[in-house]
Amino acid sequence: MIGKSKFKDLISGSFILVTILITLLTITGHLGKFNYILDMTAHFKVQYLIVGFCPFFFFLLTRNKLWWIISLSCIFLNLMEVVPWYLPPAAIAQETKSGQLRVLISNVLFKNKNYAAVISLVRKENPDVAVFVEVGKVWNQELTVLKDLLPYHVVSQDSPRFGITLYSKLPLENVSIEEFQGSRKTIVAAIKFQGKEITVIGTHPSYPIRKSGFLQRNLQLEAMADYLKKNKNPVILMGDFNITMWSPIYQRFIQETQLENARFGFGVQPTWPSSLPLLAIPIDHCLVSGNIQVIKSRIGRDVGSDHLPIITDLAIGD
């Protein structure tokens, strides 16, 4: 049998290892621009924060000052990354029945056959613009029943299983399908709302679980940033970006485009994987330009996909 002293040493050693691991992962996430594996470690700030409290309280109770300070420092680093998403911005648009534009983004998952759940969600939320990702040929056919609610739409089909569809209550103008140096195409269109022309974009960069996908995603975001810097209209950019807000690649994209994440002030709002909420991370985004105010951002109900939808209410400023 293990003696009390050895057992205590074993538990203490385990918490020290956890602290070292969480601290290293917290730091390596900031180096994501150099390597796709390092980039993947940037996405789990909430999980690092939650796990980090366990050794913190253990070291506090056992009066292990050195490791208590180290674990506290790790918690503080992750708190700085997570807490700001829950703090309301200085000015939030007041909710009004008129002058409000509702947008919806949903990665439906190409193999998901729960078409009725997605259609029911759209009818319930009644968006003005909806972007659907991972839309194959079957999904495109099923979604056509929404034409009575959203009569204008455009489809970009990358393959029989993958594509993007954009539906709108408002006429779509200047529609184009852009590649942005990526393997997956992006829909760009313009709508007119309250006399203002707004650029609406639906995108789905490559998933970065391999080096090739990591490079393709980054190239697509870089090309999209160059495109957006030339755009003079208010912008609503929606999609499954396969990246979280904590990645240095994402942060560079935001810095170059000056877009704002609509979930800011409303929480982290993790969207994937929906079946593992404790491991879920926010990779689906609605990004808007500074002259668009966010009234509310929230997660929609489960529609059978591995992603949860996002519904965002916007007000268009001058």
Secondary structure, DSSP 4 states (H G I P E B T S, - for coil): ---HHHHHHHHHHHHHHHHHHHHHHHHHGGGGGG-HHHHHGGG-HHHHHHHHHHHHHHHHHTT-HHHHHHHHHHHHHHHHHHGGGGSPPS--PPP-SSS-EEEEEEE--TT---HHHHHHHHHHH--SEEEEES--HHHHHHHGGGGGTS-EEEEEESSSS-EEEEEESSPPEEEEEE-TTSSS-EEEEEEEETTEEEEEEEE-PPP-SSHHHHHHHHHHHHHHHHHHHH--S-EEEEEE-S--TTSHHHHHHHHHH--EETTTTS-----B-TT-GGG-B--EEEEE-TTEEEEEEEE----SSSS--EEEEEEE--
